[in-house]
Amino acid sequence: MLKVLIVEDEKIARIAMQMIIPWEEHGFRLLDAASDGRKALLAVEKDTPDILFTDLQMPKMNGIELIRALKEREFAGKIIVLSNYDDFEFVRTALTMGVMDYLLKLTLQPAALIGLLNRAKEELFREKKQLEQALKSEIAKRENLNFLKTNALRKMLLENDDDTKTALAEAERMGVGLRDVPRLPMYIVIDGYAKALSTGKLKDTQLLSYAVVNIVKDVLNGQGHTEIVELSRKELFISVFQLEGHIADEAFQANDRLSRTIAKMLRQYLELQVSIVHGQLCMTLSELRDTFAECREAAEFRFYDGEGVIMDARTAVRSLGTWKRGAYSQMLRDIKTVVDRGDASQGRIWFEGVMLEAKRGRAHPREVKLYIRTLFEELESLAVEGDEQLAAECNAWQSQVSEAETFEQCFAIAIAFMERITNGLSSLKGRSYRKEIKQAIDFVQSNLSQKITLGRAAREVNMNEAYFSRLFKSETGVNFAQFIIERKMEKAYELLLDPDARVKDVAVAVGIDDPFYFNKLMKKHFGRNPSEIMKQARGKDK
């Protein structure tokens, strides 16, 4: 809806203009009217109207003075003059100054006003389209002029040595070769790019890239020669050289300051959140290539730090090396087992433990995502036979994990997927379990602190032991004794996560009096003894 400002000193005339048509029904929103030119300028600055109607003869600042002031401020909207019969000279002057048209106040009819408004709307939309086309043409021109040099630099940063040599040679032949000169590198990545593109100020990828590059150039103007490489729609690599008056540490401090200014400007003007990693002073192209790889690697670890991170590639905290994906492969199978039984809460407890250790050790994001995708594959195998729709969803969940930019996003996706699988399976299996088997499972869960025998469970459901044993294995896929052990181990693991837990007390709580046997079972089930599980849960070193 286009915004309209009426500038008129006569109250009756202002009211008449406001009441002459139902503005919003025609796609226009009236702003608060202004009674003179000075107030109009303030309103324009505050509300940026698209169409401005102005009287010509007003106190303090008349219409001609207002039009002149608006032109000086490069007002992009349409100006329409409101005149009386004796204003002809003023109207002619206004028309020579570039106003769109004029209306006679005394003979103004609704149809004429609506026609003029629609014409203004068409002109505004046409001019906007022309501006966008001009911007796109400028983008194409800029890309053509800088293609060879940026292509050579891009290949040097991203591709193998043979491709790099070819690109550098071609750039040299065309007179835009790269030299070994001191450069300060800076790597920029737009956080949440897909969301920024859909909800931000610019929704066209080319226009957004063009705007980002222009803002970066404005910030770096006067700092020395700048090379900007668009690695992708959301990634930029910048090198600044010949920083006058700066060397080594001074130059590095300047790079940190420039990084923060760039982030601030992009946030202010484009509502973009960016993370920036700056590196050490590079004396050669080879050093620049190595430092770029270092910056890009460091940026991946904003996975744990969130959006809008400014960091030094030399001191950025990467992986601590304490979390190894292979050490938790058994846990994947354990999670699959409990989820298969419909126990989402236990699966979540175990998964949270693994992810907490990954976060504490700042495991490489690629490793964390691979672990989660492997978990999805394990859980997907449960859904294939029973729920075709659920199985079909798995690829979409996998893609969400790959595209997630933060640890919290990955974790939330994994938990949601686990619950989706659990709910799907429970709805299937809830229909297939016999009443007696459900009763037996509830009995086990309620008596984990006791010694439970096959005979006791069979009596609870009024069945013969041999028949109950065969039926339980047929219904659940595991024999009764193994089922009891698994449930006791799950409960023990949950209790061990309590900061005040003691191994002996936990063993008793799950009906195992022999600590040695308890340790043996835990080691077999989880690949770790109870003490190790407790230490890891508390974040201690092994």
Buried (B, 14 or more C-beta within 10 A) or exposed (E): EBBBBBBBBBEEBBEEBBEEBEBEEBEBEBBEBBBBBBBBBEBBEEEEBBBBBBBBBBEEBBBBBBBBBBEEEEBEBBBBBBBBEEBEEBBEBBEEBEBBBBBBBEEBEEEEBBEBBEBBBEEBEEEEEEEEEEBBEEBEEEBEEBBBBBBBBBBBBBEEEEEBEEBBEBBBEEEBBBEEBBBBBBBBBBBBBEEBBEEBEBEEEBBBBBBBBBBBEEBBEEBBEBBBBBBEBBBBBBBBBEBEEBEEEEBBEBBBEBBBBBBEBBEEBBEBBBBBBBBBBBEEBEBBBBBBBBBBBBBBBBBBBBBBBBBBBBEBEEBEEBBEBEEBEBBBEBBBBBBBBBBBEBBBBBBBBBBBBBBBBBBBBEBBBBBBBBBBEBBBEBBEEBBEEBBEBBEEBBEBBEEBBBBEBBBEBBBEBBBBBBBBBBEBBEEEBEEBBBBBBEBBEEBBEEEBEBEEBBEBBEBEBEEBBEBBBEBBEBEBEEBBBBBBBBBBBBBBBEEEBEBEEBBBBBBBEEBEEBBEBBBEBBBBBBEBBBEBBEEEEE
